[in-house]
Amino acid sequence: MVLTELSRGELAKITDFSTVNELVQRRLIHLGMKENTEVCIKRKLPFGGPCMIEACGQGISIRLNEAKNIRIEKL
């Protein structure tokens, strides 16, 4: 399952984001995201807009293309 398949308010944990763009991957790691980090979808913007997620007590917005590469496990 990938991050974009979650509905608003659902919780999941990250299982893999090795296929994400290297720069985005580094940014996520610097923000404290890694495998087994719990994430929650806060908002999905329409027309292919970014996803707003909450992880490690922070709100993070990422492109839809990048969110499709983040593998998760629903909690």
TIKOL-723497 format. One record per residue (C-alpha): residue in three letters; residue number from 1; x, z, y. Coordinates in nm, 3 decimals, decimal comma, m for minus. Example, Ala and Ser with C-alpha at 12.3 -4.5 7.8 and 13.67 -1.06 7.14 Angstrom:
2
NODE  resn  resi        u        w        v
NODE   Ala     1    1,230    0,780   m0,450
NODE   Ser     2    1,367    0,714   m0,106
//
This chain:
75
NODE  resn  resi        u        w        v
NODE   Met     1    0,000    0,000    0,000
NODE   Val     2    0,122   m0,069    0,355
NODE   Leu     3    0,068    0,119    0,680
NODE   Thr     4   m0,181   m0,133    0,821
NODE   Glu     5   m0,420   m0,071    0,530
NODE   Leu     6   m0,489    0,286    0,646
NODE   Ser     7   m0,799    0,362    0,850
NODE   Arg     8   m0,794    0,562    1,170
NODE   Gly     9   m0,730    0,931    1,104
NODE   Glu    10   m0,605    0,886    0,745
NODE   Leu    11   m0,285    1,058    0,633
NODE   Ala    12   m0,010    0,905    0,423
NODE   Lys    13    0,358    0,951    0,351
NODE   Ile    14    0,620    0,683    0,393
NODE   Thr    15    0,769    0,561    0,065
NODE   Asp    16    0,988    0,275    0,194
NODE   Phe    17    1,066    0,093    0,518
NODE   Ser    18    1,382   m0,089    0,416
NODE   Thr    19    1,222   m0,431    0,484
NODE   Val    20    1,155   m0,345    0,850
NODE   Asn    21    1,371   m0,510    1,116
NODE   Glu    22    1,704   m0,326    1,143
NODE   Leu    23    1,662   m0,233    1,511
NODE   Val    24    1,312   m0,098    1,452
NODE   Gln    25    1,435    0,086    1,143
NODE   Arg    26    1,707    0,257    1,350
NODE   Arg    27    1,455    0,349    1,619
NODE   Leu    28    1,221    0,506    1,362
NODE   Ile    29    1,508    0,704    1,207
NODE   His    30    1,613    0,832    1,551
NODE   Leu    31    1,254    0,946    1,606
NODE   Gly    32    1,275    1,145    1,282
NODE   Met    33    1,089    0,910    1,048
NODE   Lys    34    1,229    0,866    0,699
NODE   Glu    35    1,100    0,844    0,344
NODE   Asn    36    0,844    1,116    0,260
NODE   Thr    37    0,754    1,165    0,628
NODE   Glu    38    0,380    1,217    0,680
NODE   Val    39    0,214    0,971    0,916
NODE   Cys    40   m0,137    0,942    1,056
NODE   Ile    41   m0,296    0,632    1,208
NODE   Lys    42   m0,426    0,725    1,552
NODE   Arg    43   m0,535    0,383    1,670
NODE   Lys    44   m0,517    0,015    1,579
NODE   Leu    45   m0,549   m0,222    1,869
NODE   Pro    46   m0,748   m0,544    1,818
NODE   Phe    47   m0,622   m0,903    1,806
NODE   Gly    48   m0,296   m0,820    1,630
NODE   Gly    49   m0,196   m0,550    1,880
NODE   Pro    50    0,027   m0,256    1,797
NODE   Cys    51   m0,059    0,039    1,572
NODE   Met    52   m0,038    0,385    1,720
NODE   Ile    53    0,076    0,643    1,468
NODE   Glu    54    0,165    1,009    1,474
NODE   Ala    55    0,470    1,126    1,283
NODE   Cys    56    0,698    1,426    1,326
NODE   Gly    57    0,472    1,556    1,604
NODE   Gln    58    0,522    1,241    1,812
NODE   Gly    59    0,301    0,947    1,902
NODE   Ile    60    0,471    0,619    1,815
NODE   Ser    61    0,349    0,266    1,876
NODE   Ile    62    0,482   m0,015    1,656
NODE   Arg    63    0,409   m0,385    1,625
NODE   Leu    64    0,159   m0,494    1,363
NODE   Asn    65    0,426   m0,714    1,197
NODE   Glu    66    0,656   m0,413    1,155
NODE   Ala    67    0,374   m0,186    1,034
NODE   Lys    68    0,299   m0,438    0,758
NODE   Asn    69    0,651   m0,377    0,621
NODE   Ile    70    0,620    0,002    0,599
NODE   Arg    71    0,515    0,104    0,247
NODE   Ile    72    0,312    0,422    0,215
NODE   Glu    73    0,135    0,646   m0,033
NODE   Lys    74   m0,205    0,779    0,073
NODE   Leu    75   m0,247    1,158    0,072
//
